[in-house]
Amino acid sequence: MGRVGHLRVDPAPALGQAAWEQDDTDSLLDDARRWHRVRSPGIIEPDEFLGRVVGGLFGARLDGIGGRLELAPSIPDGWRSMAARRLRAHRTLLDVEVKPRAEWVTVRLAVMFGPPIAVAVGLPEEQPVARVTADEIPLDGPRAILTAADEHEVVLFLG
């Protein structure tokens, strides 16, 4: 598993780049189905599997040493929500929850431990964003950039 800064996931593409594809999800699920109670040779390691899940599905990456955490979630069709608990970015642990709706995507962040961290929340380029709110405050641009210190809610309106 690769490490970027102290984010313990495989890095995702930068915000505004290609999204996690359905083929990526299918491949990941195939890897998970091949697991047995006793690992077999040639099967993906659990830490690599989890790194691909968080890096790909949540679009999680750190932008350089001491840089901000970027999230650009790609939710597979038919999923109602997804969550990552205790995501480590540098010295901070966060809980992240993503809920897609027909006209918007809600991303909830909660710092569970550690210092505040700069976070950028957006969507992959295939999903155009018309407007954004962070903690019910309208923002300019297609993503929210904030300092996460407690609980926050970012809403990305599609269009």
C-alpha positions in Angstrom: 0.0 0.0 0.0 1.4 3.4 -0.9 1.4 6.3 1.6 1.1 9.9 0.6 2.0 12.1 3.5 0.4 10.3 6.4 -2.9 9.4 4.6 -3.1 5.6 4.9 -4.8 5.0 1.6 -3.8 4.6 -2.0 -4.0 8.2 -3.4 -6.9 9.0 -5.6 -6.8 11.2 -8.7 -6.7 15.0 -7.9 -10.0 16.8 -7.7 -11.4 17.5 -11.1 -9.8 14.3 -12.6 -11.5 11.1 -13.7 -13.9 9.4 -11.2 -13.8 5.9 -9.8 -15.3 3.8 -12.5 -17.8 0.9 -12.2 -15.1 -1.4 -13.5 -12.9 -0.4 -10.5 -15.7 -1.3 -8.1 -16.4 -4.6 -9.9 -12.7 -5.5 -9.7 -12.5 -4.6 -6.1 -15.5 -6.7 -5.2 -14.1 -9.6 -7.2 -10.9 -9.4 -5.1 -13.0 -9.4 -1.9 -15.0 -12.4 -3.0 -11.7 -14.4 -3.4 -10.7 -14.0 0.2 -10.9 -17.0 2.5 -10.5 -17.3 6.2 -7.0 -18.5 5.5 -5.4 -16.3 2.9 -4.3 -17.8 -0.4 -1.3 -16.8 -2.4 -2.1 -14.2 -5.1 -5.0 -12.7 -3.2 -4.8 -9.0 -2.5 -3.6 -8.1 1.0 -6.3 -6.6 3.3 -4.4 -3.3 3.8 -4.1 -2.9 0.1 -7.8 -3.7 -0.4 -8.8 -1.1 2.2 -6.4 1.5 0.7 -8.0 1.0 -2.7 -11.5 1.4 -1.2 -10.8 4.6 0.5 -8.5 6.1 -2.1 -10.9 5.2 -5.0 -14.4 5.5 -3.6 -13.8 8.5 -1.4 -11.3 10.1 -3.8 -9.0 10.7 -0.7 -5.6 12.2 -1.1 -3.2 14.5 0.6 -1.8 17.4 -1.3 1.8 17.3 -0.3 3.5 17.3 3.1 1.4 19.1 5.6 -1.1 19.8 2.8 -4.8 19.6 2.8 -6.9 16.5 2.6 -8.9 16.3 -0.7 -12.0 14.3 -1.0 -13.9 13.6 -4.3 -16.2 10.7 -3.7 -17.4 8.4 -6.5 -20.4 6.5 -5.3 -21.3 3.4 -7.3 -24.7 3.3 -8.8 -27.4 2.0 -6.4 -25.4 2.8 -3.2 -27.4 4.9 -0.7 -24.4 6.0 1.3 -20.9 5.2 2.3 -18.8 6.0 5.4 -15.2 5.8 6.5 -14.4 5.8 10.2 -11.2 6.9 11.7 -9.6 8.0 8.4 -6.0 9.1 9.3 -4.7 12.3 7.6 -1.4 13.4 9.2 -2.2 13.5 13.0 -5.9 13.9 12.5 -8.6 11.1 12.6 -11.8 11.9 10.7 -15.1 10.2 10.1 -16.5 10.8 6.6 -20.0 10.0 5.5 -21.3 10.5 1.9 -25.0 10.4 0.9 -26.0 11.0 -2.7 -29.4 12.2 -3.6 -31.0 12.9 -7.0 -29.9 16.6 -7.1 -27.1 16.8 -4.5 -24.4 14.9 -2.6 -24.0 15.5 1.1 -20.5 14.9 2.7 -20.3 15.0 6.5 -16.9 15.3 8.2 -16.2 14.9 11.9 -12.8 15.3 13.4 -12.6 12.6 16.0 -9.0 13.2 17.2 -6.1 15.5 16.5 -5.6 19.0 15.3 -7.8 20.8 12.7 -7.0 20.0 9.1 -7.6 21.8 5.8 -10.0 19.9 3.7 -11.2 20.4 0.1 -14.4 18.6 -0.9 -15.6 18.2 -4.5 -16.8 15.7 -7.0 -15.0 14.1 -10.0 -15.1 16.1 -13.2 -17.9 13.8 -14.7 -20.3 15.3 -12.1 -20.7 19.0 -12.7 -21.4 21.0 -9.5 -23.7 24.0 -9.8 -23.3 25.3 -6.3 -21.8 24.4 -2.9 -22.6 25.0 0.7 -20.5 24.3 3.8 -22.3 24.3 7.1 -25.2 26.0 5.3 -23.0 28.9 4.0 -23.0 29.3 0.2 -19.5 29.1 -1.3 -18.2 30.2 -4.7 -16.8 27.5 -7.1 -17.4 23.8 -7.6 -15.8 22.7 -4.3 -15.7 23.5 -0.6 -12.4 24.4 1.1 -12.5 24.6 4.8 -10.6 23.9 8.0 -12.2 20.8 9.7 -12.1 21.2 13.4 -15.3 19.6 14.6 -18.3 18.5 12.6 -19.1 19.9 9.2 -21.6 19.3 6.4 -20.8 20.0 2.8 -23.6 19.9 0.2 -22.6 19.7 -3.5 -25.6 20.6 -5.7 -25.5 18.8 -9.1 -26.1 20.6 -12.4 
